[in-house]
Amino acid sequence: MPNTTPPPGSGLDRRQLVTAGLGAAALAGAARTAGAEVAAPLKLTTPCVISTWDFGVAANAAAWSVLAGGGAAIDAVEAGARIPEADLKNHSVGRAGYPDRDGHVSLDASIMNQRGDCGAVAGLEHIAHPISVARRVMERTPHVLLVGEGALQFAVEQGFPREELLTPESRAAWRAWLREKSYRPIANREVGDYGRKLGPPGGRANHDTIGMLAIDAHGDLCGACTTSGMAWKMRGRVGDSPIIGAGLYVDNEVGAATSTGVGEEVIRNVGSFLVVELMRQGRSPRDACKEAVTRILRRKAVHDPDFQVGFLALNRAGEVGAWAVQSGFTYATCDARSQTRITPSESFS
């Protein structure tokens, strides 16, 4: 018999969680967007590019400059992902990312092309553009994933400059965090930014990843995902972003998906692969994302009522869909008709 006892302190009936597919802060039977109305289904023209969060607009612009000129989707998603990696205002992606609890900035990234080739790096330090290193892993090695010192050695050998990634602002934030000395492994510890409440993990004011999906003029699909991971994480922690099938998955015959939020929950459910497989079975991108979130909620032993996971998907026809545990997740879309559109994701609360 399955265990239907709710986890201590959750306030939830596990049986209801399984039956309704809702948990955490979800409201039974309610599907809402971050705004008051449910977003209409969106179909983009080809070529097109989509990405997670509001800062995806700037990333999409860089990708669009490649796509609009007839360039390849793989070049577009790399160019787009490099924008937030270089943004010193973004403390959840790239060189300005907040460090782990020991003061080290470590970056994760993955990339996947239309042929199913993929590359990734995890726990990469001292290199400002992990997405470009991930592409080199894909194109110049027989491997998929390089980590830690090995990833750094490879990057340096490939000509990437070694840099100090801990910015003065990030260092000050880390030192402020050290005063509380809370070393419990709490998922998405960056929910508190040295005393300033940022909202739910993965929420609009506390985003943690950029995932990007593109279709080029040849009809080829590619994707990229890059992050600095959880602020104040345990040294060596790796989330879903560099894990092919979790944070990113591309199938040129079907579509592509990416994720954001608490990476551990996405890894446990191989989330992005699941979304693509559901689209293969005939689900729309929206419905595939919704089902993936539902499965996470069914299996999640809820301890943190504020946890967030969101999925974003694009099929071969240019149809876009997203779904999240909670409101607050947004995504940016770009095609010949509009390059600055931001859409609130539907969610369970």
C-alpha positions in Angstrom: 0.0 0.0 0.0 1.3 3.5 -0.8 2.1 5.8 2.1 -0.7 8.4 2.3 0.4 10.1 5.4 1.1 13.8 4.9 4.7 14.9 5.7 5.1 16.5 9.1 4.0 20.1 9.2 2.8 20.1 5.6 -0.9 20.6 6.4 -1.7 18.6 3.3 -3.5 15.2 2.9 -1.1 13.1 0.7 -4.1 11.4 -0.8 -5.6 14.7 -1.9 -2.2 15.7 -3.3 -2.1 12.5 -5.5 -5.7 12.8 -6.6 -5.8 16.5 -7.4 -2.2 16.8 -8.5 -1.9 19.9 -6.5 0.4 20.8 -3.6 2.5 23.5 -1.9 0.6 26.8 -2.3 -1.6 25.4 -5.0 -5.3 26.0 -4.9 -7.4 23.0 -5.7 -9.2 23.3 -9.1 -7.7 26.8 -9.8 -5.5 27.5 -12.7 -4.4 31.1 -12.9 -1.8 33.2 -14.5 0.4 35.8 -12.7 -2.3 38.3 -13.8 -6.1 38.1 -13.6 -6.7 36.3 -16.9 -5.5 33.2 -18.5 -3.1 33.9 -21.4 -4.4 33.0 -24.8 -2.6 30.2 -26.7 0.4 31.6 -28.6 1.7 30.5 -31.9 4.9 32.1 -33.3 6.0 32.5 -36.8 9.3 30.9 -37.9 12.1 31.7 -37.1 11.4 32.3 -33.4 13.0 32.2 -29.9 11.6 32.0 -26.4 13.2 32.2 -23.0 12.4 32.2 -19.3 11.8 35.4 -17.3 11.6 39.0 -18.2 15.3 39.3 -18.7 14.7 36.9 -21.6 13.8 39.9 -23.7 17.4 41.1 -23.9 18.6 37.5 -24.4 16.0 37.0 -27.2 17.2 40.2 -28.9 20.7 38.8 -29.3 19.3 35.5 -30.5 17.0 37.2 -32.9 19.9 39.1 -34.5 21.2 35.7 -35.6 17.9 34.1 -36.6 16.6 37.2 -38.5 19.7 37.0 -40.7 19.1 33.3 -41.5 21.5 32.0 -38.9 21.4 28.7 -37.2 19.4 28.1 -34.0 22.4 26.7 -32.2 24.3 30.0 -32.8 21.2 31.9 -31.7 20.7 30.2 -28.4 24.4 30.5 -27.5 24.4 34.2 -28.4 21.2 34.8 -26.4 22.4 32.9 -23.3 25.6 34.9 -23.1 23.6 38.1 -22.5 22.4 37.3 -18.9 25.8 35.6 -18.3 27.5 39.0 -18.7 24.8 41.1 -17.0 26.3 42.3 -13.7 22.8 43.1 -12.4 21.7 39.5 -12.7 22.8 37.6 -9.5 21.4 34.2 -10.6 23.1 33.7 -13.9 26.7 34.1 -14.9 29.6 36.2 -13.6 27.6 38.2 -11.1 25.9 35.2 -9.6 25.8 34.9 -5.9 28.4 32.4 -4.5 28.0 29.2 -2.6 28.3 29.2 1.2 32.1 29.1 1.0 32.3 32.1 -1.3 32.9 30.4 -4.6 30.9 31.3 -7.7 30.2 28.1 -9.7 28.3 28.1 -12.9 26.2 25.4 -14.7 25.1 25.3 -18.4 23.8 23.0 -21.1 23.2 23.2 -24.8 21.5 20.8 -27.3 21.1 20.9 -31.1 18.7 19.6 -33.6 20.6 16.3 -34.1 20.4 15.4 -30.4 24.0 16.4 -29.8 24.5 18.0 -26.4 27.1 19.4 -24.1 27.2 20.7 -20.5 29.4 21.9 -17.7 28.7 21.9 -14.0 30.5 23.5 -11.0 32.6 25.6 -13.4 34.5 28.4 -11.8 36.5 31.4 -13.2 34.9 31.2 -16.6 32.4 33.9 -17.5 30.5 32.1 -20.3 29.7 28.5 -19.3 27.2 28.2 -22.2 30.1 28.6 -24.7 32.2 26.0 -22.9 29.2 23.6 -22.9 29.0 24.0 -26.7 32.8 23.2 -27.0 32.1 20.1 -24.9 29.4 19.1 -27.4 31.5 19.8 -30.5 35.0 19.0 -29.5 34.8 16.1 -27.0 33.2 12.6 -27.0 31.5 13.5 -23.7 28.3 15.3 -22.6 29.2 16.7 -19.2 32.4 18.0 -17.7 32.5 19.2 -14.1 34.6 21.2 -11.6 38.3 21.3 -12.1 38.1 19.2 -15.3 35.6 21.6 -16.8 37.9 24.5 -15.9 41.0 22.8 -17.3 39.1 22.1 -20.6 37.9 25.7 -20.8 41.3 27.2 -20.3 42.8 24.8 -22.9 40.1 26.0 -25.3 41.2 29.6 -24.9 38.6 30.9 -22.5 40.1 33.5 -20.1 40.3 32.7 -16.5 38.6 35.5 -14.5 37.5 36.4 -10.9 33.7 36.0 -11.0 32.9 37.1 -7.4 32.0 40.8 -7.9 32.2 43.3 -5.1 28.5 43.4 -4.8 28.2 39.6 -4.6 31.0 39.5 -2.1 29.2 42.0 0.1 26.0 40.0 -0.1 27.9 36.8 0.8 29.6 38.4 3.8 26.2 39.7 5.0 24.7 36.3 4.6 27.6 34.7 6.6 26.5 36.6 9.7 23.4 34.5 10.0 25.5 31.3 9.6 22.5 29.2 8.5 24.0 26.1 7.0 20.9 24.0 6.7 20.5 22.6 3.1 17.3 24.4 2.3 16.2 24.4 -1.3 16.6 27.7 -3.0 18.1 29.4 0.0 18.4 32.6 -2.0 14.7 33.3 -1.2 16.2 35.8 1.3 18.6 38.3 -0.1 20.5 39.4 3.1 17.3 40.5 4.8 15.3 41.6 1.8 12.4 39.3 1.0 12.4 38.4 -2.7 9.4 36.2 -2.9 9.0 32.5 -3.7 12.0 30.5 -5.0 12.0 30.9 -8.7 9.4 33.7 -8.6 9.4 36.9 -10.6 11.7 38.8 -8.2 13.8 35.8 -7.4 14.5 34.0 -10.7 17.4 31.6 -11.0 18.0 30.4 -14.5 17.6 31.3 -18.2 16.4 28.6 -20.5 16.1 29.4 -24.2 14.5 27.5 -27.1 14.7 28.5 -30.8 13.5 27.4 -34.3 15.5 28.8 -37.2 14.5 29.4 -40.8 15.4 25.8 -41.7 13.0 24.5 -39.1 15.7 23.2 -36.7 15.2 23.4 -33.0 17.9 24.0 -30.5 18.1 25.0 -26.8 20.3 26.4 -24.1 20.2 26.8 -20.3 22.6 28.6 -18.0 22.7 29.5 -14.3 24.8 30.2 -11.3 22.5 28.0 -9.2 21.2 28.6 -5.7 22.7 31.3 -3.7 24.6 30.1 -0.7 24.3 26.5 -1.9 26.4 23.7 -0.5 29.7 23.6 -2.3 29.4 21.1 -5.1 25.7 21.3 -5.4 24.4 20.9 -9.0 20.8 21.7 -10.1 18.8 20.7 -13.2 20.3 23.3 -15.6 23.3 21.2 -16.9 21.4 17.9 -16.8 20.1 16.9 -20.2 16.5 15.8 -19.9 16.0 17.8 -16.6 16.7 21.4 -17.3 16.7 21.1 -21.1 15.7 18.7 -23.8 15.3 19.0 -27.6 13.8 16.6 -30.1 13.7 18.1 -33.6 10.8 15.9 -34.6 8.6 17.1 -31.7 9.7 20.2 -29.8 11.8 21.4 -26.9 11.4 22.3 -23.3 13.3 23.9 -20.4 12.6 24.5 -16.8 13.2 26.9 -13.9 12.8 26.8 -10.1 13.8 24.2 -7.6 16.2 22.0 -9.7 16.1 19.1 -7.4 12.4 18.5 -8.1 13.0 18.8 -11.8 15.8 16.3 -11.7 13.7 13.8 -9.8 11.1 13.9 -12.5 13.3 14.3 -15.6 11.1 17.2 -16.3 12.0 18.7 -19.7 12.3 15.2 -21.2 8.8 14.5 -19.8 7.4 17.6 -21.4 8.8 16.7 -24.8 7.5 13.1 -24.6 4.1 14.3 -23.6 4.1 16.6 -26.7 5.1 13.5 -28.8 2.0 11.8 -27.5 -0.1 14.7 -28.9 -0.3 17.1 -25.9 0.0 20.9 -26.6 3.0 22.6 -25.1 0.7 24.1 -22.4 -0.9 20.9 -21.5 2.5 19.0 -21.5 4.0 21.6 -19.1 0.9 21.4 -16.9 1.1 17.6 -16.6 4.8 17.8 -15.8 4.1 20.2 -12.9 1.2 18.0 -11.8 3.5 15.0 -11.5 6.0 16.9 -9.5 3.3 18.0 -7.1 1.9 14.4 -6.9 5.4 13.1 -5.9 6.6 16.0 -3.9 6.8 15.5 -0.1 6.0 19.2 0.5 8.0 20.9 3.2 8.4 24.4 1.7 5.0 26.0 0.8 6.8 28.6 -1.3 8.7 26.3 -3.7 8.4 27.0 -7.4 8.9 25.0 -10.5 8.0 26.1 -14.0 8.3 24.6 -17.5 8.4 26.4 -20.9 7.9 24.5 -24.1 8.0 25.1 -27.9 6.8 22.6 -30.5 7.8 22.3 -34.1 4.8 24.2 -35.3 5.9 27.3 -33.2 3.2 26.8 -30.5 4.3 28.0 -27.0 3.1 26.9 -23.6 4.1 27.1 -20.0 2.9 26.1 -16.6 4.2 26.7 -13.0 3.4 25.7 -9.5 2.8 29.3 -8.4 2.1 32.6 -10.1 5.1 34.8 -10.9 6.8 32.8 -13.6 7.0 34.8 -16.9 8.5 34.1 -20.3 9.6 36.2 -23.2 8.8 35.4 -26.8 10.2 36.7 -30.1 9.4 36.4 -33.8 9.0 38.7 -36.8 5.8 40.1 -35.3 7.1 41.0 -31.9 10.5 40.9 -30.2 9.5 42.1 -26.7 6.5 40.1 -25.7 6.4 39.0 -22.0 3.7 36.5 -21.0 2.8 35.4 -17.5 2.7 31.6 -17.1 -0.4 29.8 -16.1 -0.1 28.2 -12.7 -1.9 26.3 -9.9 -2.0 29.4 -7.7 
